[in-house]
Amino acid sequence: MRAFEYASPTTRDQAIGLLAPAWGQAEVLAGGTDLLALMKDDVIQPKRLVNIKEISDLHGITGSAQGLRIGALTTLGDLADNVNVVKNYPALAEAANEAASPQIRNMATLGGNLCQRPRCWYFRNGFGLIPKNESGKDLVAEGDNRYHAILGNDGPAKFISPSTIVPALIAYGATVRLVGPKGRRELALEKFFVVPANENEREHDLGSNEIVTEIVIPQAGSVKAAHYEIRQKEAFDWPLAVAAVGFKMNGSTVQSARVILGSVAQVCRRRSPAECQAAQPQRLQSPAGAGCRATRHPESRRRCRMIRDRFNTNVPNLCPALRWKGQFVLSEPDPTVPRSNDGLFWCLHTQTCIGPDGELAEPGNCASNNRTCHGTGKCG
């Protein structure tokens, strides 16, 4: 780690005055779980660190008739354990509780989680946000592109947005508040994330001399939300895909909907066609049923089929009979493609489970279209 200046302001104005008008000179230090790793690996070399932990009004969670205000320095552990969040925003509490490990959740802040840099291994090894080799070829497209964008990757940037909490926040309609030399501003959280066109741009709508101060979520009221991740293991791991759904309900009728995909693109993706169908007046038995209904929209189904290519393979054939909580799975076992958290999928034809090795737990005759689910996991 290189030498740097260290400042610890106690007010927002002091912190803004210590930051630089251009990236690279100064960085904000909150929990430090991402920043310090980047500095140790010499990915960034700031001349000054501005510790904002002494700014008291950036801490805490407060509720009101208008909604919930979460200070940027609130740790993920405190967010997951907050009684108000657990009661009124359970999907957010679940997302926070599933992030990282207990040790990291006790240090990492919500503001830092929003502002963390991509986990792209080219970026983490000093090749930049848009990594290229000496001849100008795209390292991601030409090299190992596991865990990179599978949606919206036709441009130069192919990393994925790393926060697993943001989809749940967007599902609840959260906004983020920033402060800088020009004053305060507030924007929808989904607008905070942008796709850089070159190395001189960043992946956040955040100036080098601005800081995130708080996240505001409207009163939950009739909003029902759900959050789900697909990982290779339940322990500390980065998800292969994240989905969050938020429904504004009128009794059992959906009035409006938000369907968000995470860990598949440079920004969290809103799935408008699925939202439109889910928002049509209809009666639903439960919020979980609403989530399943949204994921079965043809556009969502096409997008689910694109959760692949992280191992440089072609798009696998997907069996529509094999579903796991709304997610489509491989119709044939492939040792290079990760399975789910618990490795169990559900066959709609046999009404039985398929195991992590692709073997049906109880092979049998399909009850639909005279299909047979074979012991190989193939339904044909």
Secondary structure, 3 states (H helix, E strand, C coil): CCCCEEECCCCHHHHHHHCCCCCCCEEEECCCCCHHHHHHCCCCCCCEEEECCCCHHHCCEEECCCEEEEECCCEHHHHHHCHHHHHHCHHHHHHHHHCCCHHHHCCCEHHHHHHCCCCCHHHHCCCCCCCECCCCCEHHHHCCCCCCCCCCCCCCCCCCCCCCCHHHHHHCCCEEEEEECCEEEEEEHHHHECCCCCCCCCCECCCCCCEEEEEEEECCCCEEEEEEEECCCCCCCCCCEEEEEEEEEECCEEEEEEEEEECCCCCCEECHHHHHHHHCCCECCCHHHHHHHHHCCHHHHHHHCCCCCCCCCCCCCEEEEEEECCEEEECCCCCCCCCCCCCCEEECCCCEEECCCCCECCCEECCCCCCEECCCCCEC
